[in-house]
């Protein structure tokens, strides 16, 4: 509940009018001020909701209204003019809210009583305006009002910060540094066409049907390819008669929440893979070992002990790969620029490659976790050597227009019917394999936000492609990251320096 509205009455008999109102008036507090410096002093005290200037032959009100406007551009002013003491044209030029011509002998207390409801409405409007201004300046949300043609008429400070502090950058490259810069613009002036089309379609739905749009999730990429998510709700903006003037919307950045949800989804997928490995891949060699143990107890044949040893080695390898799968699945939260060629060469030195050859045809710099990227490349190289032969040639290069990189070999390749399955946990064409090597590759790629695919290389072998379709952080080539001439680097055997 607010205190009573306060009106500053300015006139030659201000003190008498204020005293008379105090005795008989109701619903309004009246303070008096005589023309001159007294007006500015009273305004400086604060708490004034409206000013009533009583202009007569000795006081035309100009100086008083100018003093009000120097104090506040929005404080309502009611001008009372005895005859032509203050003309309507002059009052309009001065920014007077209301203008009334009165007689000199009109009861001023009765006149103020008639003006009370007007002053109350002006005060309520002004309070609501200041509340809205405070909300738009301070709320950590993108809040905006649009007219029926989807043009922004009022926006919060946060809206200009939502897609790039401290500004909002439009598709044409112009940076909007303040909310006022966005007024009059539509979404097509500020956002990519696909997002703008959906947003304006929602605006049109709200305006035409009077129905709200709640919790629409929108997905976008910035210039740096970093993905972002926002949720938007919109409702009709109505006037006091219920007519729809436009749309009021609230947009909230939920990027962190979506990343957390995606991380939980990946963790659940990994848990399912782990359950499959434990229930099937580990159980089988364990059952073999237990069965052979019974026979070994009976006859002590070395063949049974050898089978037990093989089973135990397989279980150990499975456990190691499962642990790797668990470690590598966490989302990469702080990638750093790494030289793809350098990481490929490091991976080559720690893998048994026999007479295989590595060819590096890239000088690209990636935003990645260097350790996990090396693990990815180690697994792909191991897969190529195991299935393509010890003299296989392995090439690491760029995808060209599609941002990403590939690892290709000239081995036997992957049959087209099996390409959708090679990344599945447990898939293997080798009885001694764990079936997790390429699953780990996919898990590391997903942790970076990269897409994985397998196709046929130019020489008929396997070609594993890693593309950045989600904005996870593949960078363009960087000359300062290349070694040698930055084009081709061939190494045979283990690739030792």
Order of alpha helices (4+ residues) and beta strands (2+ residues): beta-alpha-beta-alpha-beta-alpha-beta-alpha-beta-alpha-beta-beta-beta-beta-alpha-alpha-beta-beta-beta-alpha-alpha-alpha-beta-alpha-beta-beta-alpha-beta-beta-alpha-beta-beta-beta
